[in-house]
Amino acid sequence: MIEIERKFLVKSDGFKAEAFKQTRIIQGFLSTDKKRTVRVRIKGEDGYLTIKGESSKNGLSRFEWEKKIPKQEAEQLLELCKKGVIDKIRYEVKVDNHTFEIDEFFGENEGLVVAEVELNSETEDYTKPNWLGTEVTGITKYYNSQLSEHPYTLWVE
């Protein structure tokens, strides 16, 4: 399956009042190779194993395969992951025909808030809510796999 999404920084916490759902996510990476990222995730009470391929040149799309696994197995796989576990709360906000997923990061990525919207095509129109900031689609330092290795709190501007 090909995933098409745009990614943005978030400039205010206005999204929190609009959220219809929020879920704690803990995730680690078995591989952070840009050609194949392998992620283990615990989202609420569920476990997931995800493999993502290399991003397209514009950063908008890439192959993604995800399988739900028992939470206990995900916990065991997290023990095998590389250093740098991601800890975040995901807020889901409906904006017209799209659902934005906003990740508020904790731990070594404290202070970073990123929104993503999945699209059906790279040219699909969508409404931009007022809390949406600068687009960072395709900027690899904002990928979770990279945040696990080079946390936001250690970035030097």
ChimeraX attribute file (.defattr): number of C-alpha atoms within 10 A of each C-alpha:
attribute: neighborCount
match mode: 1-to-1
recipient: residues
	/A:1	9
	/A:2	12
	/A:3	17
	/A:4	21
	/A:5	18
	/A:6	18
	/A:7	25
	/A:8	18
	/A:9	20
	/A:10	23
	/A:11	14
	/A:12	12
	/A:13	13
	/A:14	13
	/A:15	22
	/A:16	14
	/A:17	9
	/A:18	13
	/A:19	17
	/A:20	12
	/A:21	12
	/A:22	16
	/A:23	15
	/A:24	15
	/A:25	19
	/A:26	19
	/A:27	24
	/A:28	26
	/A:29	28
	/A:30	19
	/A:31	16
	/A:32	18
	/A:33	14
	/A:34	13
	/A:35	11
	/A:36	15
	/A:37	17
	/A:38	20
	/A:39	23
	/A:40	29
	/A:41	24
	/A:42	25
	/A:43	18
	/A:44	13
	/A:45	11
	/A:46	15
	/A:47	22
	/A:48	18
	/A:49	21
	/A:50	15
	/A:51	17
	/A:52	21
	/A:53	18
	/A:54	15
	/A:55	18
	/A:56	12
	/A:57	9
	/A:58	10
	/A:59	17
	/A:60	18
	/A:61	22
	/A:62	17
	/A:63	15
	/A:64	17
	/A:65	13
	/A:66	14
	/A:67	10
	/A:68	13
	/A:69	15
	/A:70	13
	/A:71	17
	/A:72	13
	/A:73	15
	/A:74	23
	/A:75	16
	/A:76	11
	/A:77	18
	/A:78	21
	/A:79	12
	/A:80	12
	/A:81	17
	/A:82	14
	/A:83	13
	/A:84	19
	/A:85	22
	/A:86	22
	/A:87	21
	/A:88	22
	/A:89	19
	/A:90	22
	/A:91	22
	/A:92	21
	/A:93	22
	/A:94	15
	/A:95	14
	/A:96	10
	/A:97	8
	/A:98	14
	/A:99	17
	/A:100	22
	/A:101	22
	/A:102	27
	/A:103	23
	/A:104	20
	/A:105	20
	/A:106	16
	/A:107	14
	/A:108	18
	/A:109	22
	/A:110	14
	/A:111	12
	/A:112	17
	/A:113	20
	/A:114	23
	/A:115	24
	/A:116	21
	/A:117	18
	/A:118	19
	/A:119	18
	/A:120	11
	/A:121	12
	/A:122	13
	/A:123	8
	/A:124	9
	/A:125	11
	/A:126	13
	/A:127	9
	/A:128	12
	/A:129	15
	/A:130	11
	/A:131	13
	/A:132	21
	/A:133	16
	/A:134	11
	/A:135	15
	/A:136	18
	/A:137	18
	/A:138	18
	/A:139	11
	/A:140	14
	/A:141	16
	/A:142	19
	/A:143	14
	/A:144	19
	/A:145	25
	/A:146	17
	/A:147	21
	/A:148	22
	/A:149	16
	/A:150	16
	/A:151	21
	/A:152	20
	/A:153	14
	/A:154	10
	/A:155	10
	/A:156	5
	/A:157	3
